[in-house]
Amino acid sequence: MKRGGTGRGKRRKGGKRYQANDTPFRLDQCIEFALLRQALVNANYTQEALAETVKLQDHRKRLDLCMALRRTATPTPYHTLVRLFMLGQAVPPGAAQTALTPMPVEQLLSLGLLRQTETGICSEAMLLPFENLFIAHDFGPDILRRSLPANYVMGVGAASITLADLTVRRRIDSALDLGTGSGIQALLASRHAARVVATDTNRRALNFAELNARLNGISRIEFREGSLYEPVQGEEFDLIVSNPPFVISPESRYLFRDSGLPGDTISEQTVRGAAQHLREGGYCTVLCNWYHQGREDWAERPRQWVANSGCDAWIIRFGTEEPLLYAADWLRPTEARNPERYGRLLDTWLRYYAEMGIGAISSGAIVLRRRSGQVNWVRTDTVVAEQRAGSCSEQIERIFTIQDFLQELGEENDLLDQALQLVPQHQLIHELQAQGGGWSVTAAQIKQTQGFAFTGSVDRLVSTILAGCDGDHTLRELVADLAQGLHLDFTAMVPPCLQVVQALMRMGFLKPVA
C-alpha cells in the first residue's frame, strides 16, 4: 500500500523512522529549500499557469507532450521549469540556473533532485504545484515511456483530491496518514494538526514524502515505515486518513495499486483497524473498493466491516462496475502501450474474479467517528464523487450531528417541537415556463453548494416551510401557519411534512437548533 513513515524522526511507541537506504533523495544534505520555493513562485509556476500551458484541465486526459514542448519553446524561466519538472526534458545548465535563481543548481544536484547528463540538466522527479504546495513524485508513463517500477510513487490524482475533500478539518492534536505515498494528505493535515504521523511500506515513497515536507517548510510530520497500523501500535489519533492500495487484483506488482492480499482484504483491514486507533470523537476517512455478487447487495460487506466497532459509519458508494470494465480501467494506464500483454492481464484478472465469485466491484469511501458507549448508527448513500463543490468537511460534521439527533429522537412527532435552521450552503433553483404572457414555475429544486451536491425536489408548500426555518420557530408552528393559510387540515399535513423534512435533514439542508 502506500502504507507507512516521517521527517527527521522523533521516535514514539510502536513506530520507527524509516531507513533512507536506496532512496533517490539525499536528505542529510544541507539544502535551502526556501530558495527553491522562492524560485518556483518567482517564475509563476502555478496550477493555473500549467493548466493553461498544457491545456490539461481534466486530470483524466493524457498529456500531449509534443504540443507542450512547442508551447514552451521560448526559453523563459517559467518554460524552463515546465520542461524540467513537468515534461521531464533536459535543459541547458545556464537556463536551469537562471530559472532556479536564487537556488543554486549545485544544491539540487547534491540532493539528487537534479542530475547532470550529456544533454543538460534533468530532474529525477516531477514537481507540480497543488493548493499552495509543491509536490514531487515520479514522472508518469507518458514521460517515462517504459514500464513503471514496482515502488513507483504517485502524485496528486483524482483519488487524492477526493480523500482530501472528504477529510474532516478541525484543529486537533494528532493525525495519521496511513499509506502516505508522496505525502499530500499528511501535508494537508499538518495545517490543522499539531502532530502528524505518515506511514508507508514503500521506503521510496517515504523519501518523496519527506522531501515534500521539507520543500514546503513543514516540520511537524513524522514518517514511519510499516504496513497498516503496525507502525502506530498502541497510539490513538484525532484523525485518520487512508488511500490504501485498494485495487482488487491478482497481482502484487505495484505498491501504489496492489496490496498482494486477496480480494478486498486491504480495504477491510484498514477500516476494521481504525476504531482502536481513533480517540473518542475522532474521525477517519478511508477510500476503498469492495466486491459483491449483484448490484443490489453493494452495502453488505462494508456494513460487516463497521459492525460493533464503537464508531458511527457513513458508507458512501461512488459507483459500481462489472469486473471486465474494472480490470480494464486499472490495467489500461500501465499496459496500453503493449496490447498483447494488456489482453493477457485482462484474462488473468477475469479468471481471478471468477474464482472468487466476484460479480461486481464498488468504489467509495467510509467515514467513521468514534462514539463509544452508544448505539452506533450506520448510514449508506450513493453519490457521484465528481459532483461535489470543494471540501465536504463541514457537511460531514453536520450530517453526523443530524444523524445523532434523528437517532435520539423519540416519537417521530417529537420533531414537530424542534426549531430547525436552513443552512446557508444551498441554492433554490426554479424551472420556469412561459404561460399566458408570463412565467410559471413548473419545478423547483434545492441544491447544496458546498461538499456533495445533494439535491431535493421541493413544491410550493415545502418551499414555504423552508423559508420559515430560521431557528426561531418550531416545525409545529410552521406547519400550523401553513395549514391555516391554505385552509387545510393540520393533522393531515403532518405526516408528509415530517417525511420531507427528515429527508432534507439527512441530506444536511436542515439542522436542529439546540
C-alpha positions as a printed NumPy array, in Angstrom:
array([[  0.   ,   0.   ,   0.   ],
       [  1.149,   3.421,   0.161],
       [  1.441,   2.208,   3.702],
       [  3.94 ,   3.801,   6.186],
       [  6.665,   6.826,   7.574],
       [  8.269,  10.963,   8.951],
       [ 10.68 ,  13.731,   8.743],
       [ 13.691,  13.797,  10.976],
       [ 12.049,  11.339,  13.154],
       [ 11.136,  11.594,  16.778],
       [ 10.628,   8.04 ,  17.914],
       [  7.364,   7.141,  19.575],
       [  5.901,   3.978,  20.962],
       [  5.051,   1.472,  18.269],
       [  6.813,   3.283,  15.436],
       [ 10.256,   3.684,  13.938],
       [ 11.659,   6.129,  11.455],
       [ 12.247,   4.652,   8.018],
       [ 15.787,   3.941,   6.845],
       [ 16.583,   6.105,   3.814],
       [ 18.727,   3.456,   2.079],
       [ 18.447,   3.113,  -1.702],
       [ 16.18 ,   6.137,  -1.931],
       [ 16.514,   8.867,  -4.56 ],
       [ 16.994,  11.955,  -2.378],
       [ 19.878,  12.613,  -0.002],
       [ 18.018,  14.451,   2.723],
       [ 21.044,  14.517,   5.012],
       [ 22.449,  17.315,   2.826],
       [ 22.199,  20.963,   3.871],
       [ 19.612,  22.2  ,   1.382],
       [ 17.991,  25.639,   1.413],
       [ 14.509,  24.541,   0.324],
       [ 13.071,  28.017,   0.868],
       [ 15.187,  29.224,  -2.064],
       [ 13.675,  26.573,  -4.341],
       [ 10.167,  27.592,  -3.295],
       [ 11.068,  31.209,  -3.98 ],
       [ 12.323,  30.353,  -7.47 ],
       [  9.114,  28.472,  -8.305],
       [  6.949,  31.326,  -7.04 ],
       [  9.029,  33.958,  -8.842],
       [  8.517,  32.136, -12.147],
       [  4.736,  31.911, -11.59 ],
       [  4.95 ,  28.117, -11.603],
       [  1.305,  27.634, -10.544],
       [ -1.58 ,  25.224, -11.147],
       [ -3.415,  27.831, -13.186],
       [ -0.413,  28.625, -15.374],
       [  0.34 ,  24.946, -16.022],
       [ -3.277,  24.179, -16.908],
       [ -3.196,  26.977, -19.466],
       [  0.175,  25.91 , -20.866],
       [ -0.598,  22.226, -21.433],
       [ -4.397,  22.57 , -21.755],
       [ -4.891,  19.724, -19.293],
       [ -7.676,  20.935, -17.004],
       [ -9.127,  17.385, -16.902],
       [ -6.882,  15.016, -14.915],
       [ -8.218,  12.046, -16.916],
       [ -6.743,  13.277, -20.198],
       [ -3.301,  12.243, -21.394],
       [ -0.558,  14.814, -21.649],
       [  0.165,  15.882, -25.245],
       [  3.946,  16.089, -24.934],
       [  4.519,  17.29 , -28.499],
       [  2.118,  20.19 , -28.048],
       [  3.517,  21.073, -24.618],
       [  7.089,  21.182, -25.953],
       [  6.063,  23.617, -28.642],
       [  4.241,  25.802, -26.146],
       [  7.389,  26.019, -24.019],
       [  9.918,  26.576, -26.809],
       [ 10.71 ,  30.162, -25.728],
       [ 13.459,  29.893, -23.047],
       [ 11.801,  31.87 , -20.251],
       [ 12.34 ,  30.82 , -16.6  ],
       [  8.74 ,  29.548, -16.457],
       [  9.095,  27.496, -19.655],
       [ 12.41 ,  26.073, -18.422],
       [ 10.766,  24.926, -15.173],
       [  7.851,  23.372, -17.082],
       [ 10.243,  21.43 , -19.315],
       [ 12.399,  20.385, -16.369],
       [  9.817,  19.465, -13.732],
       [  6.678,  18.641, -15.72 ],
       [  7.796,  17.394, -19.126],
       [ 10.94 ,  15.564, -17.988],
       [ 13.203,  17.24 , -20.534],
       [ 16.897,  18.087, -20.302],
       [ 17.558,  21.833, -20.199],
       [ 20.849,  23.738, -20.657],
       [ 22.732,  24.264, -17.366],
       [ 22.682,  28.04 , -17.781],
       [ 18.93 ,  28.09 , -18.392],
       [ 18.395,  25.84 , -15.359],
       [ 20.358,  28.169, -13.082],
       [ 18.553,  31.247, -14.432],
       [ 15.145,  29.646, -13.84 ],
       [ 16.073,  28.36 , -10.374],
       [ 17.728,  31.537,  -9.068],
       [ 18.212,  32.167,  -6.137],
       [ 18.501,  28.382,  -5.598],
       [ 21.989,  27.091,  -6.527],
       [ 21.69 ,  24.228,  -9.004],
       [ 24.593,  22.54 ,  -7.196],
       [ 22.421,  22.043,  -4.109],
       [ 19.723,  20.271,  -6.133],
       [ 22.361,  18.087,  -7.795],
       [ 23.699,  17.197,  -4.342],
       [ 20.165,  16.486,  -3.122],
       [ 19.52 ,  14.148,  -6.043],
       [ 16.52 ,  16.046,  -7.378],
       [ 18.532,  17.081, -10.445],
       [ 21.212,  15.218, -12.371],
       [ 23.749,  16.279, -14.981],
       [ 23.606,  14.415, -18.311],
       [ 25.306,  14.76 , -21.666],
       [ 22.305,  16.7  , -22.97 ],
       [ 21.878,  19.014, -19.984],
       [ 20.239,  19.164, -16.56 ],
       [ 17.397,  16.688, -15.901],
       [ 15.009,  16.199, -12.988],
       [ 14.647,  12.883, -11.192],
       [ 11.05 ,  13.719, -10.286],
       [  8.026,  15.554, -11.495],
       [  7.435,  18.619,  -9.317],
       [  3.986,  20.181,  -9.519],
       [  2.073,  22.85 ,  -7.585],
       [ -1.086,  21.933,  -5.677],
       [ -3.038,  24.244,  -3.35 ],
       [ -0.084,  26.466,  -2.407],
       [  2.129,  23.402,  -2.024],
       [  4.741,  21.849,  -4.287],
       [  4.609,  18.057,  -4.626],
       [  7.395,  15.871,  -6.042],
       [  6.561,  12.417,  -7.384],
       [  7.568,  10.082, -10.188],
       [  7.063,  11.06 , -13.801],
       [  4.051,   9.393, -15.387],
       [  4.139,   6.727, -18.105],
       [  3.658,   9.397, -20.791],
       [  7.052,  10.828, -19.833],
       [  8.878,   7.673, -18.711],
       [  7.896,   5.699, -21.837],
       [  8.776,   2.46 , -20.06 ],
       [  7.269,   0.109, -17.52 ],
       [  6.675,   1.644, -14.126],
       [  8.891,   0.411, -11.271],
       [  7.232,  -1.612,  -8.515],
       [  7.925,   1.172,  -5.999],
       [  6.534,   3.88 ,  -8.267],
       [  5.335,   6.963,  -6.349],
       [  2.071,   8.527,  -7.467],
       [  1.342,  12.236,  -7.477],
       [ -1.872,  14.079,  -6.664],
       [ -4.668,  12.454,  -8.665],
       [ -8.431,  12.221,  -8.534],
       [ -8.391,   9.821,  -5.561],
       [ -6.044,  12.099,  -3.596],
       [ -8.325,  15.072,  -4.152],
       [-11.414,  13.051,  -3.226],
       [ -9.821,  11.917,   0.046],
       [ -8.695,  15.466,   0.817],
       [-12.229,  16.757,   0.243],
       [-13.758,  14.009,   2.427],
       [-11.412,  14.675,   5.356],
       [-12.87 ,  16.448,   8.39 ],
       [-10.719,  19.531,   9.033],
       [-10.624,  20.674,  12.674],
       [ -7.923,  21.945,  14.996],
       [ -6.649,  18.71 ,  16.523],
       [ -3.677,  17.311,  18.391],
       [ -2.765,  14.386,  16.153],
       [ -3.435,  12.896,  12.727],
       [ -2.413,   9.677,  10.97 ],
       [ -1.925,   9.366,   7.21 ],
       [ -1.948,   5.619,   6.615],
       [ -0.233,   4.877,   3.289],
       [  1.082,   8.369,   2.647],
       [  2.548,   7.905,  -0.834],
       [  4.041,  11.242,  -1.867],
       [  2.662,  12.748,   1.347],
       [ -0.127,  15.038,   0.171],
       [ -2.632,  14.027,   2.877],
       [ -0.029,  14.439,   5.628],
       [  0.917,  17.884,   4.314],
       [ -2.727,  18.978,   4.268],
       [ -3.33 ,  17.549,   7.758],
       [ -0.34 ,  19.473,   9.114],
       [ -2.287,  22.689,   8.546],
       [ -4.703,  21.826,  11.362],
       [ -2.995,  19.052,  13.38 ],
       [ -0.235,  19.733,  15.901],
       [  1.413,  16.398,  15.053],
       [  1.121,  14.129,  12.011],
       [  2.365,  10.573,  11.564],
       [  2.689,   9.366,   7.961],
       [  3.274,   5.675,   7.24 ],
       [  4.002,   3.552,   4.184],
       [  5.563,   0.216,   3.236],
       [  7.239,   1.873,   0.252],
       [ 10.513,   3.33 ,   1.553],
       [ 10.931,   5.259,  -1.682],
       [  7.53 ,   6.901,  -1.175],
       [  8.546,   7.949,   2.331],
       [ 11.659,   9.571,   0.882],
       [  9.491,  11.535,  -1.564],
       [  7.068,  12.476,   1.21 ],
       [  9.846,  13.75 ,   3.465],
       [ 11.288,  15.733,   0.562],
       [  7.873,  17.305,   0.029],
       [  7.535,  18.188,   3.698],
       [ 10.889,  19.944,   3.689],
       [ 10.262,  21.64 ,   0.362],
       [  7.067,  23.121,   1.815],
       [  8.66 ,  24.135,   5.109],
       [  6.649,  21.639,   7.187],
       [  8.398,  20.028,  10.161],
       [  5.576,  18.513,  12.229],
       [  5.319,  15.258,  10.264],
       [  6.911,  12.019,  11.454],
       [  7.496,   9.38 ,   8.77 ],
       [  7.433,   5.677,   9.661],
       [  7.858,   2.516,   7.63 ],
       [  5.448,  -0.377,   8.   ],
       [  2.184,  -1.955,   6.928],
       [ -1.278,  -0.947,   8.062],
       [ -1.364,   0.005,  11.772],
       [  1.844,  -1.792,  12.781],
       [  3.926,   1.436,  12.887],
       [  1.434,   3.079,  15.295],
       [  0.726,   0.184,  17.637],
       [ -0.743,   1.459,  20.902],
       [ -1.328,   5.004,  19.619],
       [ -4.569,   6.926,  19.118],
       [ -5.305,   9.857,  16.827],
       [ -7.958,  12.529,  16.399],
       [ -7.942,  11.949,  12.639],
       [ -7.051,   9.035,  10.371],
       [ -6.977,   9.277,   6.587],
       [ -6.066,   6.479,   4.219],
       [ -5.857,   5.928,   0.481],
       [ -4.605,   2.317,   0.57 ],
       [ -3.743,   0.168,  -2.48 ],
       [ -7.364,  -0.91 ,  -2.645],
       [ -7.419,  -2.296,  -6.188],
       [ -8.871,  -5.802,  -6.269],
       [ -6.339,  -7.683,  -8.364],
       [ -4.427, -10.983,  -8.504],
       [ -1.12 ,  -9.093,  -8.59 ],
       [  1.374,  -7.53 ,  -6.236],
       [  3.296,  -5.661,  -8.919],
       [  2.796,  -2.04 ,  -7.908],
       [  2.918,  -0.936,  -4.283],
       [  0.637,   2.027,  -5.036],
       [ -2.035,  -0.24 ,  -6.558],
       [ -1.748,  -3.859,  -5.443],
       [ -1.739,  -4.949,  -1.812],
       [ -0.936,  -8.592,  -2.527],
       [ -3.848,  -9.549,  -0.277],
       [ -6.858, -11.48 ,  -1.598],
       [ -9.968,  -9.651,  -2.758],
       [-10.835,  -6.534,  -0.79 ],
       [ -8.878,  -7.597,   2.315],
       [ -6.762,  -4.436,   2.407],
       [ -9.873,  -2.237,   2.466],
       [-11.45 ,  -4.395,   5.165],
       [ -8.346,  -4.393,   7.368],
       [ -7.874,  -0.641,   7.017],
       [-11.484,   0.046,   8.028],
       [-11.666,  -2.56 ,  10.808],
       [ -8.372,  -1.455,  12.333],
       [ -9.242,   2.227,  12.524],
       [-11.507,   2.095,  15.581],
       [ -8.803,   1.057,  18.071],
       [ -6.589,   3.939,  16.891],
       [ -9.265,   6.657,  16.996],
       [ -9.715,   8.878,  20.009],
       [-13.249,   9.492,  21.23 ],
       [-14.925,  11.871,  18.789],
       [-12.179,  11.368,  16.216],
       [-12.894,  10.922,  12.517],
       [-11.48 ,   8.515,   9.958],
       [-11.908,   8.587,   6.179],
       [-10.823,   5.613,   4.063],
       [-11.08 ,   5.284,   0.289],
       [-11.815,   1.686,  -0.618],
       [-13.042,  -0.841,  -3.162],
       [-15.093,  -3.906,  -2.316],
       [-16.716,  -6.748,  -4.212],
       [-20.186,  -8.269,  -4.14 ],
       [-22.449, -10.501,  -6.2  ],
       [-25.104,  -8.228,  -7.653],
       [-25.786,  -4.52 ,  -7.776],
       [-28.42 ,  -4.623,  -5.045],
       [-26.24 ,  -6.011,  -2.236],
       [-23.437,  -3.442,  -2.532],
       [-23.571,  -2.285,   1.111],
       [-23.493,  -5.723,   2.769],
       [-19.713,  -6.206,   3.048],
       [-18.769,  -2.707,   4.281],
       [-21.616,  -2.921,   6.815],
       [-19.938,  -6.02 ,   8.238],
       [-16.615,  -4.175,   8.47 ],
       [-18.03 ,  -1.394,  10.656],
       [-20.37 ,  -3.511,  12.8  ],
       [-19.665,  -3.394,  16.557],
       [-16.739,  -1.042,  16.012],
       [-17.753,   1.612,  18.53 ],
       [-17.972,   4.03 ,  15.614],
       [-20.774,   5.635,  13.692],
       [-20.257,   4.996,   9.985],
       [-21.216,   6.68 ,   6.747],
       [-20.675,   4.275,   3.831],
       [-20.55 ,   6.221,   0.581],
       [-20.625,   4.46 ,  -2.786],
       [-19.308,   6.365,  -5.801],
       [-20.12 ,   3.697,  -8.366],
       [-20.248,   0.015,  -9.273],
       [-18.585,  -1.668, -12.25 ],
       [-18.676,  -5.08 , -13.844],
       [-15.372,  -6.948, -13.436],
       [-14.245,  -6.502, -17.063],
       [-14.635,  -2.717, -17.032],
       [-12.992,  -2.511, -13.617],
       [ -9.961,  -4.524, -14.734],
       [ -9.637,  -2.541, -17.947],
       [ -9.775,   0.789, -16.098],
       [ -6.878,  -0.214, -13.848],
       [ -4.74 ,  -2.01 , -16.439],
       [ -5.048,   0.497, -19.261],
       [ -2.813,   3.21 , -17.706],
       [  0.13 ,   0.831, -17.26 ],
       [ -0.341,  -1.645, -20.116],
       [ -1.972,   0.235, -23.012],
       [  1.377,   0.51 , -24.842],
       [  1.585,  -3.292, -25.04 ],
       [ -1.777,  -4.604, -26.362],
       [ -0.71 ,  -8.259, -26.194],
       [  0.31 ,  -8.019, -22.542],
       [ -2.795,  -5.927, -21.793],
       [ -5.02 ,  -8.692, -23.183],
       [ -3.213, -11.426, -21.227],
       [ -3.53 ,  -9.498, -17.986],
       [ -7.22 ,  -8.807, -18.603],
       [ -7.809, -12.554, -18.919],
       [ -5.765, -13.221, -15.768],
       [ -7.75 , -10.69 , -13.763],
       [-11.085, -12.002, -15.045],
       [-10.174, -15.589, -14.1  ],
       [ -9.269, -14.357, -10.633],
       [-12.641, -12.619, -10.246],
       [-14.484, -15.713, -11.445],
       [-12.612, -17.939,  -8.968],
       [-13.557, -15.574,  -6.127],
       [-17.191, -15.36 ,  -7.229],
       [-16.975, -11.613,  -7.799],
       [-19.931, -10.296,  -9.787],
       [-19.469,  -6.549,  -9.28 ],
       [-16.975,  -4.159,  -7.695],
       [-17.898,  -0.921,  -5.961],
       [-15.733,   2.066,  -5.169],
       [-16.348,   4.586,  -2.435],
       [-15.361,   5.921,   0.943],
       [-16.148,   5.057,   4.542],
       [-16.247,   7.829,   7.126],
       [-16.069,   6.76 ,  10.777],
       [-16.479,   8.699,  14.004],
       [-15.565,   7.149,  17.332],
       [-18.559,   7.297,  19.713],
       [-18.287,   4.742,  22.493],
       [-20.981,   3.683,  24.939],
       [-23.786,   4.431,  22.496],
       [-25.858,   2.542,  19.964],
       [-23.904,   3.38 ,  16.839],
       [-25.631,   4.108,  13.573],
       [-24.644,   3.106,  10.03 ],
       [-25.827,   5.022,   7.026],
       [-25.354,   4.209,   3.319],
       [-25.585,   6.543,   0.346],
       [-24.735,   6.543,  -3.325],
       [-23.252,   9.794,  -4.594],
       [-21.371,  10.864,  -7.703],
       [-17.865,  11.637,  -6.443],
       [-17.27 ,  14.251,  -9.126],
       [-20.467,  16.104,  -8.216],
       [-19.109,  17.973,  -5.241],
       [-18.016,  21.53 ,  -4.618],
       [-14.774,  21.607,  -2.659],
       [-14.341,  20.382,   0.888],
       [-17.053,  18.194,   2.428],
       [-15.661,  18.702,   5.952],
       [-18.385,  20.938,   7.354],
       [-21.071,  18.95 ,   5.559],
       [-19.818,  15.66 ,   7.027],
       [-19.756,  17.016,  10.582],
       [-23.224,  18.475,  10.111],
       [-24.656,  15.219,   8.767],
       [-23.127,  13.226,  11.632],
       [-24.721,  15.647,  14.122],
       [-28.079,  15.362,  12.359],
       [-27.893,  11.547,  12.335],
       [-27.254,  11.622,  16.093],
       [-30.277,  13.865,  16.573],
       [-32.585,  11.694,  14.459],
       [-31.392,   8.538,  16.217],
       [-32.076,  10.035,  19.65 ],
       [-35.462,  11.39 ,  18.596],
       [-38.283,   9.637,  20.427],
       [-41.568,   9.597,  18.544],
       [-41.499,  10.93 ,  15.004],
       [-43.928,  13.667,  16.024],
       [-41.363,  14.949,  18.547],
       [-39.696,  16.576,  15.562],
       [-42.664,  18.972,  15.411],
       [-41.475,  20.682,  18.589],
       [-37.964,  21.235,  17.259],
       [-36.718,  24.51 ,  15.808],
       [-34.808,  23.944,  12.585],
       [-32.449,  26.104,  10.583],
       [-31.848,  26.061,   6.838],
       [-28.091,  26.012,   6.206],
       [-26.78 ,  28.831,   4.009],
       [-24.846,  26.486,   1.691],
       [-27.709,  25.938,  -0.741],
       [-29.411,  27.189,  -3.861],
       [-33.116,  27.129,  -4.653],
       [-33.473,  26.629,  -8.391],
       [-36.761,  27.33 , -10.146],
       [-37.628,  25.976, -13.586],
       [-39.897,  28.401, -15.417],
       [-42.154,  28.004, -18.417],
       [-43.814,  30.732, -20.455],
       [-47.582,  30.686, -19.934],
       [-50.228,  33.275, -20.783],
       [-47.766,  36.055, -21.444],
       [-45.837,  35.432, -18.226],
       [-43.698,  32.883, -16.438],
       [-44.937,  29.943, -14.385],
       [-42.835,  27.818, -12.013],
       [-43.028,  24.229, -13.233],
       [-40.417,  22.685, -10.933],
       [-38.189,  23.67 ,  -8.032],
       [-35.057,  22.049,  -6.707],
       [-32.848,  22.73 ,  -3.701],
       [-29.145,  22.007,  -4.129],
       [-26.175,  22.12 ,  -1.767],
       [-23.352,  24.403,  -2.877],
       [-20.565,  23.112,  -0.599],
       [-19.47 ,  19.497,  -0.429],
       [-21.555,  16.782,  -2.062],
       [-24.138,  18.408,  -4.327],
       [-27.183,  16.753,  -2.736],
       [-30.418,  17.831,  -4.399],
       [-34.07 ,  17.576,  -3.494],
       [-37.28 ,  18.452,  -5.284],
       [-39.487,  20.912,  -3.439],
       [-43.01 ,  22.1  ,  -4.127],
       [-44.626,  25.357,  -3.077],
       [-45.619,  24.013,   0.341],
       [-42.137,  22.739,   1.16 ],
       [-40.583,  25.984,  -0.077],
       [-42.812,  27.895,   2.316],
       [-41.77 ,  25.712,   5.26 ],
       [-38.089,  26.018,   4.362],
       [-38.383,  29.797,   4.224],
       [-39.614,  29.734,   7.823],
       [-36.776,  27.523,   9.121],
       [-34.84 ,  30.362,  10.732],
       [-34.114,  28.638,  14.053],
       [-36.73 ,  30.683,  15.926],
       [-39.898,  28.779,  15.074],
       [-40.74 ,  25.144,  15.698],
       [-41.8  ,  22.904,  12.857],
       [-45.233,  22.634,  14.51 ],
       [-45.667,  26.396,  14.254],
       [-44.617,  26.441,  10.621],
       [-46.947,  23.607,   9.593],
       [-49.839,  25.117,  11.581],
       [-49.393,  28.519,   9.918],
       [-49.232,  26.888,   6.509],
       [-52.33 ,  24.767,   7.138],
       [-54.269,  27.79 ,   8.366],
       [-53.24 ,  29.926,   5.393],
       [-54.233,  27.252,   2.888],
       [-57.355,  26.144,   4.792],
       [-56.009,  22.598,   5.068],
       [-56.233,  20.093,   7.915],
       [-53.155,  20.321,  10.169],
       [-53.295,  16.64 ,  11.154],
       [-53.379,  15.535,   7.526],
       [-50.406,  17.745,   6.661],
       [-48.13 ,  16.477,   9.422],
       [-47.051,  13.046,   8.005],
       [-45.951,  14.251,   4.539],
       [-44.266,  17.316,   6.04 ],
       [-42.326,  15.184,   8.524],
       [-41.263,  12.824,   5.749],
       [-39.934,  15.653,   3.567],
       [-38.269,  17.476,   6.467],
       [-36.466,  14.342,   7.656],
       [-35.24 ,  13.655,   4.121],
       [-33.88 ,  17.211,   3.869],
       [-32.254,  16.844,   7.29 ],
       [-30.491,  13.631,   6.256],
       [-29.086,  15.441,   3.232],
       [-27.851,  18.221,   5.502],
       [-30.123,  21.04 ,   4.326],
       [-31.793,  21.474,   7.719],
       [-30.136,  21.256,  11.111],
       [-31.674,  21.229,  14.604],
       [-31.204,  24.271,  16.805],
       [-30.273,  23.484,  20.398]])
